[in-house]
């Protein structure tokens, strides 16, 4: 009796290779591995990222035989958009499913001809900064390179909706900031290839000054970043001293300000322009009423940053449910800015954008599931503390 119950070879499904997250070097290796010429990588990367196609049959300068071959063994698969919203101020937000029921949010902020995309690197975040709603959701997983660059791909394609396919499309996205959900340096091996695609002339062709990585201060990975890529750097600073930053940005307990700023200077020294000029690191500073927004804090910042080429970006706090903080008054933010400018720092105040669709800084939570139940525990603790306060008064 024949007892062979193996599945017929014709019924075996072979997983296709997703080309979306491959750098040019990775794509060249892939084409060589399937018996094709390296130059095909440049062609396909351009079709995917500049022209925005996800169908090999549309790649008209690729031979029909290769198109058929790719359709059998490869795919171009971006994150699944399950929700999109457009703000009254022109801001766009996408909620994207990235597998296993997890979701991230991506936000595009237009400003004239400038279109800045805020990209997520993780589902949730492990760092739990006290003023950030994303941190209250806990950490679920890292995004792949395809899921990171896929956010840029989705946003760029949104400007071509309804248009016929053409090879000379202009890039819609002008700036990318790795400031969405997650700590980028804790997903280093996926974030760096995605940023290489952002810079690649055959993909998005962005200037290295128009791709910004924002970190809370993972010092060893910041040093490693300087060894492999040159992009703009932003630091989630938020406090002028270790005692306050320990409270607001807990990773400061592991990498205090002195170590962090020394790493910032090392990064700058690697890439200072030979032709003159001076690069600066953007210091992000969320303005929390009565917490870090006094004139004394501003003067302390001037002392802290005197040896680190910096520019300040003051960010009005965006409240979220049960948040223990309030936004600083406009006049207090302006007074804070005045002290910094008079002390010699370049200092801007970020315009709050997209808060009518929960797209502003610190609000990137939306429909992301809280598998760690950190938010639930945190909210219960906040309510308990408020109840204790009421009973004591």
C-alpha positions as MATLAB code, in Angstrom:
seq = 'XXXXXXXXXXXXXXXXXXXXXXXXXXXXXXXXXXXXXXXXXXXXXXXXXXXXXXXXXXXXXXXXXXXXXXXXXXXXXXXXXXXXXXXXXXXXXXXXXXXXXXXXXXXXXXXXXXXXXXXXXXXXXXXXXXXXXXXXXXXXXXXXXXXXXXXXXXXXXXXXXXXXXXXXXXXXXXXXXXXXXXXXXXXXXXXXXXXXXXXXXXXXXXXXXXXXXXXXXXXXXXXXXXXXXXXXXXXXXXXXXXXXXXXXXXXXXXXXXXXXXXXXXXXXXXXXXXXXXXXXXXXXXXXXXXXXXXXXXXXXXXXXXXXXXXXXXXXXXXXXXXXXXXXXXXXXXXXXXXXXXXXXXXXXXXXXXXXXXXXXXXXXXXXXXXXXXXXXXXXXXXXXXXXXXXXXX';
ca = [
       0.000    0.000    0.000;
       1.306    3.437   -0.887;
       1.608    5.491    2.309;
       3.272    8.526    0.727;
       1.049   11.458    1.698;
       3.536   14.217    0.881;
       2.185   17.359   -0.723;
       2.593   17.440   -4.516;
       5.307   19.862   -5.585;
       2.775   21.822   -7.619;
       0.811   22.588   -4.444;
       3.771   23.855   -2.393;
       3.639   27.625   -1.939;
       7.037   29.314   -1.936;
       7.218   32.643   -0.113;
       8.060   35.486   -2.450;
      10.913   37.886   -1.731;
       9.744   41.409   -0.908;
      11.957   43.871   -2.798;
      10.586   47.005   -1.131;
      13.121   47.257    1.698;
      16.253   46.301   -0.241;
      19.051   48.835   -0.592;
      20.722   49.146   -3.990;
      23.584   46.889   -2.865;
      21.145   44.291   -1.540;
      19.127   44.478   -4.749;
      22.268   44.018   -6.868;
      23.153   40.916   -4.872;
      19.640   39.620   -5.316;
      19.700   39.976   -9.091;
      23.096   38.305   -9.303;
      21.721   35.445   -7.194;
      18.942   34.817   -9.726;
      21.296   34.948  -12.705;
      20.610   38.542  -13.811;
      22.814   41.601  -14.376;
      23.496   44.043  -11.521;
      22.173   47.041  -13.452;
      18.655   45.638  -13.149;
      18.747   46.731   -9.512;
      18.889   50.415  -10.483;
      15.986   50.004  -12.887;
      13.757   48.202  -10.408;
      14.565   50.502   -7.479;
      13.609   53.488   -9.608;
      10.300   51.866  -10.626;
       9.487   51.007   -7.022;
      10.457   54.184   -5.207;
      10.447   57.027   -7.723;
       7.558   55.929   -9.898;
       5.727   54.062   -7.168;
       4.679   50.861   -8.928;
       3.955   47.559   -7.224;
       3.364   45.533  -10.401;
       6.367   44.186  -12.316;
       4.343   44.218  -15.541;
       4.381   48.045  -15.452;
       8.201   48.161  -15.621;
       8.366   48.817  -19.338;
      12.177   49.019  -19.678;
      12.591   45.573  -18.092;
      12.435   42.594  -20.433;
       9.198   40.629  -20.533;
      11.013   37.452  -19.508;
      12.458   39.108  -16.402;
       9.116   40.678  -15.512;
       7.506   37.240  -15.625;
      10.345   35.746  -13.609;
      10.064   38.433  -10.912;
       6.290   37.998  -10.714;
       6.862   34.336   -9.846;
       9.553   34.765   -7.177;
       9.307   38.324   -5.858;
       6.823   40.986   -4.819;
       6.586   44.666   -3.915;
       4.531   44.717   -0.743;
       4.096   47.825    1.372;
       2.265   48.230    4.678;
      -1.522   47.877    4.453;
      -3.255   51.228    4.907;
      -6.303   50.639    7.078;
      -7.153   54.260    7.855;
      -6.223   57.681    6.544;
      -7.160   61.189    7.638;
      -6.436   64.646    6.298;
      -6.320   67.564    8.732;
      -7.839   70.966    8.079;
      -4.277   72.353    8.003;
      -3.219   69.924    5.255;
      -1.529   67.393    7.510;
      -2.058   63.773    6.456;
      -2.073   60.709    8.700;
      -2.038   57.038    7.808;
      -2.642   54.103   10.123;
      -0.816   51.108    8.642;
      -1.067   47.440    9.534;
       2.356   45.853    9.703;
       1.511   42.246   10.522;
       0.348   40.194   13.503;
      -2.409   42.676   14.188;
       0.045   45.494   14.921;
      -0.224   49.001   13.560;
       1.809   52.187   13.280;
       0.969   55.739   12.339;
       2.751   57.955    9.831;
       2.224   61.693    9.515;
       2.969   64.081    6.649;
       3.234   67.800    7.414;
       3.109   70.203    4.444;
       4.576   73.698    4.602;
       4.514   75.390    1.213;
       6.708   73.363   -1.122;
       8.149   71.471    1.828;
       6.517   68.142    2.707;
       7.949   66.536    5.818;
       7.105   62.924    6.634;
       7.327   61.695   10.216;
       8.197   57.988   10.077;
       7.849   55.301   12.757;
      10.592   52.761   13.467;
       8.903   50.503   16.029;
       5.444   49.395   17.090;
       5.166   51.258   20.384;
       8.244   52.290   22.325;
      10.210   50.827   25.232;
      11.630   54.080   26.583;
       8.466   55.362   28.320;
       9.211   59.099   28.285;
       6.733   60.543   30.757;
       5.238   63.153   28.409;
       4.759   60.898   25.360;
       1.547   59.004   24.677;
       3.306   56.470   22.447;
       5.455   55.286   25.338;
       2.353   54.513   27.367;
       1.492   51.786   24.856;
       4.630   49.815   25.595;
       6.909   48.137   23.073;
       5.659   45.397   20.745;
       8.266   44.902   18.004;
      10.756   46.448   15.600;
       9.663   47.348   12.099;
      11.464   45.781    9.161;
      13.323   47.923    6.629;
      10.442   47.316    4.196;
       7.914   48.519    6.768;
       9.952   51.648    7.491;
      10.627   52.672    3.888;
       7.111   51.483    3.068;
       5.745   54.471    4.978;
       7.671   56.806    2.661;
       6.488   54.763   -0.328;
       2.820   55.029    0.727;
       3.026   58.771    1.408;
       4.847   59.523   -1.842;
       2.366   57.439   -3.862;
      -0.551   59.322   -2.304;
       0.364   62.348   -4.435;
       0.137   60.304   -7.635;
      -3.265   58.743   -7.022;
      -5.347   58.756  -10.199;
      -2.416   59.729  -12.404;
      -1.191   57.515  -15.254;
       2.152   55.779  -14.713;
       5.045   57.873  -16.040;
       8.802   57.679  -15.617;
       9.564   61.352  -14.904;
       7.593   61.859  -11.725;
       8.946   64.436   -9.326;
       9.489   63.354   -5.739;
       6.616   64.513   -3.523;
       8.275   64.023   -0.126;
      11.038   66.579    0.493;
      12.047   65.735    4.081;
      11.901   62.669    6.299;
      12.199   62.725   10.076;
      12.599   59.518   12.066;
      10.475   60.961   14.870;
       7.402   58.738   14.809;
       6.679   55.805   17.065;
       9.710   54.129   18.587;
      13.384   54.822   19.277;
      15.199   54.521   15.909;
      18.584   53.603   17.376;
      17.054   50.580   19.109;
      16.116   49.256   15.647;
      19.445   50.136   14.080;
      19.766   47.260   11.606;
      16.453   48.105    9.910;
      16.504   51.894   10.227;
      19.910   52.382    8.557;
      19.062   50.485    5.315;
      15.775   52.392    5.102;
      17.635   55.706    5.433;
      20.119   54.615    2.753;
      17.137   54.206    0.416;
      15.903   57.678    1.345;
      19.303   59.062    0.281;
      19.806   56.885   -2.815;
      19.563   58.844   -6.068;
      17.763   55.898   -7.678;
      15.185   55.810   -4.869;
      14.125   59.059   -3.141;
      17.311   61.069   -3.646;
      16.950   63.142   -0.490;
      19.803   65.311    0.722;
      21.511   64.053    3.878;
      20.428   67.327    5.498;
      16.790   66.448    4.742;
      16.812   63.083    6.504;
      16.783   63.474   10.281;
      17.110   60.796   12.926;
      15.744   61.700   16.348;
      17.015   59.813   19.381;
      16.462   59.981   23.113;
      20.136   59.232   23.566;
      21.277   55.622   23.051;
      24.938   56.596   23.205;
      26.665   53.413   21.898;
      24.352   53.244   18.886;
      24.819   56.961   18.231;
      28.553   56.336   17.906;
      27.861   53.392   15.616;
      25.547   55.539   13.487;
      28.394   57.907   12.741;
      30.394   55.010   11.328;
      27.830   54.028    8.677;
      25.725   57.011    7.570;
      25.667   60.805    7.550;
      22.232   62.268    8.288;
      20.921   65.164   10.325;
      20.633   64.461   14.028;
      18.024   65.539   16.560;
      18.168   64.851   20.294;
      15.098   64.539   22.490;
      16.589   66.718   25.222;
      13.614   68.159   27.160;
      15.545   69.080   30.308;
      18.646   71.131   31.184;
      19.917   68.865   33.985;
      20.172   65.174   34.836;
      17.748   65.242   37.761;
      14.851   66.526   35.660;
      15.791   64.525   32.560;
      15.911   61.324   34.636;
      12.227   61.957   35.343;
      11.166   62.976   31.831;
      13.435   60.742   29.711;
      14.298   57.639   31.787;
      17.108   56.459   29.489;
      19.050   59.423   30.864;
      19.704   57.324   33.979;
      21.824   55.024   31.806;
      23.339   57.667   29.515;
      23.401   61.015   31.375;
      23.717   64.360   29.672;
      27.500   64.602   29.824;
      27.873   61.285   27.979;
      25.119   62.116   25.502;
      26.493   65.525   24.558;
      30.013   64.097   24.193;
      28.587   61.553   21.712;
      26.835   64.375   19.858;
      30.101   66.230   19.471;
      31.836   63.078   18.213;
      29.105   62.650   15.612;
      29.443   66.252   14.452;
      33.221   66.054   14.265;
      32.968   63.154   11.810;
      30.975   65.195    9.321;
      31.918   68.845    9.715;
      32.060   70.299    6.181;
      35.563   70.839    4.843;
      34.450   73.847    2.822;
      33.519   75.804    5.919;
      30.253   76.334    7.687;
      29.152   74.701   10.867;
      26.744   71.825   11.359;
      24.483   71.810   14.369;
      22.425   69.246   16.184;
      18.761   70.019   16.762;
      17.784   69.827   20.418;
      14.093   69.048   20.831;
      12.507   70.451   23.958;
       8.868   69.856   24.811;
       7.441   72.745   26.838;
       5.712   71.517   30.014;
       3.992   74.137   32.185;
       5.794   74.642   35.473;
       8.106   71.684   34.859;
      10.888   72.740   32.472;
       9.803   76.117   31.103;
      11.110   78.720   33.557;
      13.723   81.398   32.823;
      16.096   79.516   35.137;
      15.741   76.418   32.967;
      16.510   78.473   29.853;
      19.669   79.911   31.396;
      20.706   76.424   32.520;
      20.320   75.228   28.915;
      22.683   77.924   27.683;
      25.351   76.669   30.070;
      24.692   73.018   29.203;
      25.016   73.519   25.440;
      27.834   76.067   25.308;
      30.321   73.536   23.896;
      27.899   71.635   21.622;
      26.911   73.260   18.290;
      23.148   73.259   18.633;
      19.889   74.784   17.608;
      16.793   74.558   19.782;
      13.327   73.486   18.714;
      10.750   74.297   21.375;
       7.705   72.008   21.121;
       4.396   72.959   22.737;
       3.178   69.908   24.657;
       0.259   68.049   23.090;
      -1.986   66.698   25.874;
      -3.305   63.138   25.842;
      -5.756   61.355   28.185;
      -4.567   61.234   31.809;
      -1.373   63.113   30.999;
       0.153   64.623   34.168;
       1.333   67.723   32.306;
      -0.111   70.837   30.707;
       1.158   72.883   27.774;
       3.221   75.936   28.666;
       1.561   79.280   28.045;
       2.434   80.916   24.748;
       3.974   83.920   26.482;
       6.148   81.625   28.625;
       7.400   79.780   25.545;
       8.202   83.071   23.840;
      10.018   84.362   26.942;
      12.005   81.098   27.070;
      12.923   81.515   23.406;
      14.013   85.115   23.955;
      16.491   84.104   26.658;
      18.006   81.407   24.440;
      18.284   83.679   21.392;
      19.850   86.475   23.413;
      22.288   83.878   24.754;
      23.401   83.046   21.215;
      21.328   79.944   20.379;
      19.266   79.576   17.233;
      15.822   78.789   18.579;
      12.488   78.113   16.884;
       9.033   77.267   18.187;
       7.415   74.341   16.431;
       3.978   75.010   15.005;
       1.464   72.489   16.301;
       0.033   70.700   13.298;
      -2.532   67.961   12.829;
      -3.755   67.823   16.425;
      -7.380   67.649   15.194;
      -6.551   64.149   13.867;
      -4.238   63.130   16.767;
      -1.227   63.520   14.498;
       0.805   66.034   16.461;
       4.038   65.219   18.274;
       3.453   62.806   21.131;
       0.017   61.727   19.923;
       1.061   58.850   17.663;
      -0.938   56.148   19.363;
      -4.303   55.961   17.639;
      -5.353   52.407   17.069;
      -2.142   50.664   18.124;
      -2.943   47.782   20.424;
      -1.475   47.888   23.918;
      -0.384   44.287   24.383;
       1.762   45.141   27.396;
      -1.176   46.904   29.144;
       1.330   49.597   30.155;
      -1.140   52.366   29.301;
      -3.865   50.766   31.401;
      -1.581   50.453   34.421;
      -0.227   53.967   33.938;
      -3.707   55.489   33.705;
      -4.827   53.606   36.827;
      -1.798   54.913   38.700;
      -2.533   58.487   37.599;
      -6.168   58.228   38.699;
      -5.102   56.727   42.020;
      -2.656   59.529   42.708;
      -5.318   62.134   41.916;
      -7.764   60.421   44.271;
      -5.169   60.439   47.067;
      -4.587   64.136   46.475;
      -8.326   64.932   46.606;
      -8.807   62.966   49.846;
      -5.864   64.700   51.479;
      -7.300   68.132   50.709;
];
